[in-house]
Amino acid sequence: MTDPTGGAPPALDRELHHPTRLALAAYLSACGEAEFAVLRDYCQVSDSTLSKTLSALEKTGYVSIRKGYLGKRPRTWAGLTLTGRRALARHLAALEEIAATARRAAGACAEDTTGS
């Protein structure tokens, strides 16, 4: 039996593999930066979970954090760095490669069962 992937498996990014991290990076890729509450609501997570997720992505250099005030209220904004944008692009390309391999394998299986 031949290897349907044609070699090494696609390189998924361990830092972006978790669904919340991936959703956060994808959201941030579409904007310059976003406020903490907006990100929390989009990802549907608690403040604590979002804070930990942002800290982990900041540690890898994928996200930058900016703190400031809106009026007298403290606010936190996050943005995807160039490193984060590149990592997201590579991760999405790996996911696309996995999906394409699955489609090719499904097509090969269908051909085998039909006798073509």
N, C-alpha and C positions, 0 to 999 in steps of 0.2 A: 504494500500500500504506500502511495506517495504522500508526502507532506503537503496538504492543501494550502498551507501558508507560504510555501516556497522558501522557507528558511526560518530565521529568528522571528519570534513574536514581536509585534509592535511595542514600542517603548512608551507605555503609559507613565505619566508623571505621578509619583507616589503622593506628592503634596496636593495634587488636584483631583486625585481619584475619588475622594469622598464626595458624595452628592452635594453637601452643603458648600464645600469649598469650590466645587466646580460651578455651582449655580452662582455663587458670589463672584467668582472671577468672570464668568460669562456676562453677568449684569454689569460689572465694572468696565468690561471691555467696550461697552456701548456708550460710556460717558466718561467725562474727565475725572469726576469724583462724585461720591454720593454720601449723604448724611447717614449716620448710624441708624436712626429710626427707620429710614427708608429701606436700608439693607435688611434690617431685622424683619420688617414686615414682608419684604419680598421673599426672603428665605424661610419665613414662618418658623423662626427659632426664638429662643429666649435671649434676653440681653447677655446673660452669662455665656451661652453657647456662641453667640456672634462675637463677643469679645475674645473668647478663646480662639475662635477660627481666624479672626483678623490678626491676632497676635502671632499665631502659627504662620500665617502667610506673610506677615511682616518680617518675621525671623528669616524666612527663605529669600526675602528680597522681592517677593511677588507683589506686595501691597505696600503702599506708603500711607501713613496715618498722619492726619493734621488735626490738631485741637485748637479750638478758638471759642469765640463767643458770638452769639447772635443776640444782639441787645445785651442783656445782663445774664443770659442763660448760656451755660457751657455747652458746646457741641463738639462732636467728633465726626470728621469726614475721612473717607478712605478712597484711594485711587489705585488702579492697577499700574504698576511700573512697566517700563519697557521690558525688563526681564520677565515679569509676569505675563505680559502680552505674548512674548515669544514662547514661553512655556505653555500657555493656553493653546496657541496655534499648533504646537507640536503634539500636545495631548489630543486635541480635536482631530488632527490628521491621523493619529494612531487609532482613535475610535472609528474614524471613517474607513481605515484600512481593515480593521476587524470586521466591520459591517460588510465591506466589499468581499472579503474572504468568505464570510458566511453565505453571502448571496451566490458566489461562485460554487461553493461546496454544495449548496442546495440544488443548484442547476445541474451539477455533475451527478448528484444522487437521483434526481428526477430522470436524467438521461439513462442511468443504469437500470432503473426500474421499468422504463418503457422499452428498453432493448435497442435504443437508437445508438 
